[in-house]
Amino acid sequence: MTDMSNGMPFSSLQSKWLWFAILGALLIACGAIAAANIFLATVVSVYYVGLFMLIGGVVYLIHAFQVRDWDQLVFWALSGVLYVLAGIFAFINPILASAALTLFLALALLIAGVFRVWVGLRMRSAKGWGWVLASGVITALAGFVIVLGWPVNSLWILGLFLACDLFIQGWSMLAFAFAIRRQ
């Protein structure tokens, strides 16, 4: 049997089911560790974002000096400097950075939720439109709840999201592993 999406033989995937199960178990264990210390998981999340901002900033600065036009050089260099400064800020003051990231997360959830509600309402003639509407309401509500608890909840909300993501990824890998094993 062959997976038509990439031509990978299903039997080779099936023979690796144990690796997927081990990955799932490790992700669940990491999720449990993150859930046991949500504050530390929040700080780790901020450091992770900060590291990638530093890397992105350095890439922007390198790119800036590859550009020949002065006005473009200034734009790219300024972008790079801002990214580097934001990354350094995340390492210097992860608590304040977590407050900023939590607020951005809340606003993103609110905006995405309102947009999904709008799309769901416009799709009323389509079957299943209520799921889109419900998804938007839940997402907007999550953003609203985060805004209501901000800035105090910024000490734990990012860690909670990390722990939940690790659990969900772990359980999905385990489910996938046992599904391909049964095939």
LINLIN-V14770 format. One record per residue. N is the residue number from 1. SS is DSSP state (a for helix, b for strand, c for the rest). PSI is psi as a letter, one per 20 degrees, with the letter a starting at -180 (999 if undefined). OMEGA is omega in whole degrees, 0 to 359 (999 if undefined). Layout:
N,SS,PSI,OMEGA ; N,SS,PSI,OMEGA
This chain:
1,c,p,183 ; 2,b,p,173 ; 3,c,o,185 ; 4,c,i,184 ; 5,c,h,181 ; 6,c,j,177 ; 7,c,j,181 ; 8,c,p,178 ; 9,b,p,182 ; 10,a,h,182 ; 11,a,h,178 ; 12,a,h,176 ; 13,a,g,181 ; 14,a,h,181 ; 15,c,i,180 ; 16,c,j,184 ; 17,a,h,182 ; 18,a,h,178 ; 19,a,h,176 ; 20,a,h,179 ; 21,a,g,179 ; 22,a,g,177 ; 23,a,g,178 ; 24,a,g,180 ; 25,a,g,178 ; 26,a,g,178 ; 27,a,h,177 ; 28,a,g,178 ; 29,a,g,178 ; 30,a,h,176 ; 31,a,h,178 ; 32,a,g,178 ; 33,a,g,179 ; 34,a,g,180 ; 35,a,h,180 ; 36,a,h,178 ; 37,c,m,184 ; 38,a,h,180 ; 39,a,g,179 ; 40,a,h,178 ; 41,a,h,177 ; 42,a,g,180 ; 43,a,g,178 ; 44,a,g,178 ; 45,a,g,179 ; 46,a,g,178 ; 47,a,h,179 ; 48,a,g,178 ; 49,a,g,179 ; 50,a,g,179 ; 51,a,g,180 ; 52,a,h,174 ; 53,a,g,176 ; 54,a,g,180 ; 55,a,g,178 ; 56,a,g,179 ; 57,a,g,178 ; 58,a,g,178 ; 59,a,g,177 ; 60,a,g,181 ; 61,a,g,177 ; 62,a,g,179 ; 63,a,h,182 ; 64,a,h,183 ; 65,c,i,172 ; 66,c,i,181 ; 67,c,p,185 ; 68,c,h,183 ; 69,c,p,184 ; 70,a,g,182 ; 71,a,h,176 ; 72,a,h,178 ; 73,a,g,180 ; 74,a,g,180 ; 75,a,g,182 ; 76,a,h,179 ; 77,a,g,178 ; 78,a,g,176 ; 79,a,g,180 ; 80,a,g,179 ; 81,a,g,179 ; 82,a,g,177 ; 83,a,g,179 ; 84,a,g,179 ; 85,a,g,178 ; 86,a,g,177 ; 87,a,g,178 ; 88,a,g,178 ; 89,a,g,180 ; 90,a,h,180 ; 91,a,h,181 ; 92,a,g,183 ; 93,c,m,184 ; 94,a,h,180 ; 95,a,g,178 ; 96,a,h,177 ; 97,a,h,178 ; 98,a,h,177 ; 99,a,g,179 ; 100,a,g,181 ; 101,a,h,178 ; 102,a,g,178 ; 103,a,g,177 ; 104,a,g,178 ; 105,a,g,180 ; 106,a,g,179 ; 107,a,h,178 ; 108,a,g,178 ; 109,a,g,178 ; 110,a,g,182 ; 111,a,g,180 ; 112,a,g,180 ; 113,a,g,179 ; 114,a,g,178 ; 115,a,g,179 ; 116,a,h,176 ; 117,a,g,179 ; 118,a,g,179 ; 119,a,g,179 ; 120,a,g,179 ; 121,a,h,178 ; 122,a,i,183 ; 123,c,j,185 ; 124,c,h,180 ; 125,c,i,181 ; 126,c,q,178 ; 127,c,p,179 ; 128,c,j,181 ; 129,a,h,181 ; 130,a,h,178 ; 131,a,g,178 ; 132,a,g,179 ; 133,a,g,180 ; 134,a,g,178 ; 135,a,g,179 ; 136,a,g,179 ; 137,a,g,181 ; 138,a,g,180 ; 139,a,g,179 ; 140,a,h,178 ; 141,a,g,177 ; 142,a,g,177 ; 143,a,g,179 ; 144,a,g,179 ; 145,a,h,179 ; 146,a,g,178 ; 147,a,g,180 ; 148,a,h,181 ; 149,a,i,183 ; 150,c,q,9 ; 151,c,i,184 ; 152,a,g,183 ; 153,a,i,179 ; 154,a,i,176 ; 155,a,i,184 ; 156,c,i,188 ; 157,a,g,180 ; 158,a,h,177 ; 159,a,h,177 ; 160,a,g,178 ; 161,a,g,178 ; 162,a,g,180 ; 163,a,g,179 ; 164,a,g,180 ; 165,a,g,179 ; 166,a,g,177 ; 167,a,g,183 ; 168,a,g,178 ; 169,a,g,180 ; 170,a,g,180 ; 171,a,h,180 ; 172,a,h,176 ; 173,a,g,177 ; 174,a,g,180 ; 175,a,g,178 ; 176,a,g,181 ; 177,a,g,182 ; 178,a,h,177 ; 179,a,g,180 ; 180,a,h,176 ; 181,a,h,181 ; 182,a,h,184 ; 183,c,999,999
